[in-house]
Amino acid sequence: QVQLVESGGGLVQPGNSLRLSCAASGPSLNHYSFGWFRQAEGKEREGVSCISASDRRTYYADSVKGRFTISRDNAKNTVYLQMNSLKPEDTAVYYCNVLNSGAWGQGTQVTVSS
């Protein structure tokens, strides 16, 4: 059974940066793609970024492209989301997901406010 734990969220001012981590425990996930999703209050969960297993191909939502960077460390079963130039619109709970597995973390709160 896969367990995912997100961390790194917090309260920051606009323009600042955060790095989110998603640590996975259980079986090796080197052959799985990972995705970051977020859900703002009153809105549906949306995809932010994902990274494939073998070639580490990446995808970014238009709203974060150029500001966020996804990466992974297979040896640690961990994925990261570097978030730069944060905007108030980025405020949400961010979730890690192992794509096509149904495994989700509990989420980490990101709040961007002055």
C-alpha positions in Angstrom: 0.0 0.0 0.0 1.3 3.4 -1.0 1.4 6.2 1.5 2.0 9.8 0.4 2.9 12.7 2.7 3.1 16.3 1.5 5.0 18.9 3.3 6.5 22.4 2.7 3.4 24.5 2.6 3.0 27.6 4.6 2.1 31.3 4.5 4.2 33.5 2.2 4.0 36.9 0.7 3.4 37.4 -3.1 6.5 37.0 -5.1 8.1 34.6 -2.6 8.9 30.9 -3.1 8.1 27.6 -1.6 9.2 24.0 -2.3 6.7 21.3 -1.7 7.7 17.7 -1.1 5.8 14.5 -1.5 7.4 11.6 0.3 6.1 8.1 -0.7 6.4 5.0 1.4 5.7 1.4 0.5 6.6 -0.2 -2.8 8.9 1.4 -5.3 7.2 4.0 -7.5 10.0 4.4 -10.0 7.7 3.2 -12.8 4.8 5.6 -12.0 4.0 9.1 -12.9 3.4 11.6 -10.2 1.1 14.6 -10.3 0.5 17.7 -8.2 -3.0 19.0 -7.8 -4.5 21.8 -5.9 -7.9 22.8 -4.6 -8.8 26.3 -3.6 -11.7 26.9 -1.2 -15.0 26.6 -3.0 -13.4 25.3 -6.2 -12.8 21.9 -7.8 -9.5 20.2 -7.6 -7.3 21.0 -10.6 -4.1 19.6 -12.0 -1.0 21.7 -11.6 1.9 19.6 -12.8 3.0 16.0 -13.5 6.1 14.1 -14.3 6.5 10.8 -16.0 8.6 7.8 -14.8 11.2 6.9 -17.3 12.0 10.0 -19.3 10.8 12.5 -16.7 8.6 14.3 -19.2 6.8 17.2 -17.5 3.5 19.0 -17.8 2.4 22.3 -16.4 -0.9 24.0 -16.2 -0.9 27.3 -18.0 -1.5 29.2 -14.8 1.8 28.0 -13.3 4.0 27.5 -16.4 7.2 29.4 -16.1 6.9 29.7 -12.3 6.6 26.1 -11.0 9.0 23.3 -11.6 8.3 19.6 -10.8 11.1 17.1 -10.2 11.6 13.7 -8.7 14.2 11.7 -6.8 13.5 8.1 -7.5 16.1 6.9 -4.9 14.0 8.6 -2.2 10.6 8.0 -3.7 10.0 11.7 -3.5 8.6 14.3 -5.8 9.0 18.1 -5.5 7.3 21.2 -6.6 9.4 24.3 -6.7 7.0 27.3 -6.6 8.4 30.7 -7.5 6.8 34.1 -8.0 3.8 33.0 -6.0 0.6 34.8 -6.4 -2.5 35.0 -4.2 -4.3 32.9 -6.8 -2.0 30.1 -5.9 -3.6 29.8 -2.5 -4.9 26.3 -2.2 -4.3 22.9 -0.6 -1.8 21.1 -2.7 -2.1 17.3 -3.1 0.3 14.7 -4.4 -1.0 11.8 -6.5 0.5 8.7 -8.0 -1.2 8.7 -11.4 -3.5 5.8 -12.2 -3.1 4.3 -8.8 -5.7 6.1 -6.7 -3.1 7.0 -4.1 -3.4 10.6 -2.7 -1.7 12.4 0.1 -3.5 14.5 2.8 -2.4 17.8 1.3 -0.4 20.8 2.4 -1.8 24.3 2.7 -0.2 27.1 0.7 -1.4 30.6 1.4 -0.1 33.6 -0.5 -1.0 36.8 1.2 0.5 40.1 2.3 
